[in-house]
């Protein structure tokens, strides 16, 4: 610290105390308690701005326009939606409640998209009634449902068809979203001379006057650290675009290349740089379009993790510490904190790696191999699998875990009826609550038994 994977403002003072956005983490713990999610507002907004300016500049050089959608699934609140929109981003949502959050933040419906492989009738209705800019349809059945709902309202629904390109990029298998054997989208692969499911979907949209075919959507995975996968996916999507044009004379206006840009979770890791990835993708799609003899469409991208992840940290208080003999030569400290898999399920779900440091004091003790664990009734309740912490780590210490801004709060649960932590924005030396801490009364208020 400073540097990846920490927020850009993170610093240690002479006493070893961590400050983020000028705020002493001891003061955060005293005022708001732990565990707590912390968000460096300036860092998050700066990363959003960096993606927009980098992609706009890179695509302007090839004569194309591009929109940047913040992927709300990473973390969404009304404040975050306002920040993203103020920085020139649109909002991508994946549920009715995410859509409502963006709307309540004041984001116009036209600047919102709705995703989802199994949208409810209510979600489709809300999207149509609020005039969302695009509904990303995920199946042939959904195309008909959206068309019927639009027809009943006397409106025309702008839709994009989500396709699976077969290009697999990123981390764990569960977050790869473009291979054939999974739930998302329609495959671009044709078999036995028949139209591919993706082409069939595009034709089905054109056959319904209640729908406007806005474009083709592709997403190849998450935590991607190499831009080459985007080029391969773009080639298949633009080939599909050309096939549709040859068949119908319709050249779709927009292609969405998804997101999944990787971040640094551990010291020494290197995140995808917005300027570099923007230039590489722009150059690749320009070459593909030229080789296919196509004019360039408008493009869109959907970074979420790479905007929300690095500015976010989680602050815990250490409780029980247990030395465990691993083998004849190794002892590991099991360092328990006052949260766990309920506030970050990714280590248990994906084996995701994180980094932690003692944040409230200076230690000159030698490093000791540690595993940070939670308070839940699961042996897999691990916050950080392996980390070197000072050997004098003790109960009451503050522990800060890096790069938890994406998918920490959004995937949080109430396992063991543990209330979810608050989300605290840090800016200019002060704090404000974006999402308050849940209480036991909140949980019991749902119990009508």
Buried (B, 14 or more C-beta within 10 A) or exposed (E): BEEBBBBBBBBBEEEBBBBBBBBBBBBBBEEBBBBBBBBBBBBBBBBBBBBBBBBBBBBEEBEBBBBBBBBBBBBBBBBBBBBBBEBBBBBBBBBBEBBBBBBEBEBBBEBBBBBBBEBEEEBBBBBBEBEBBBBBBBBBEBBBBBBBBBBEEEEBBBBBBBBBBBBBBBBBEEBBBBBEEBEBBBBBBBEEEEBBBBBBBBBBBBEBEBBBBBBBBBBBBBBBBEBEBBBBBBBBBBBBBBBBEEEEEBEBEBBBBBBBBBBBBBEEBEBBBBBEBBBBBBBBBBBBBEEEEBEBBBBBBBBBBBBBBBBBBBBBBBEEBEEEEEEEEEEBBBBBBBBBBBBBBBBBBBEBBBBBBBBBBEBEEEEBBBBBBBBBEEEEBBBBBEBBBBBEBEEEBBBBBBBBBBBBBBBBEEBBEBBBBBBBBBBEEEBEBBBEBBEEEEBEEEEEE
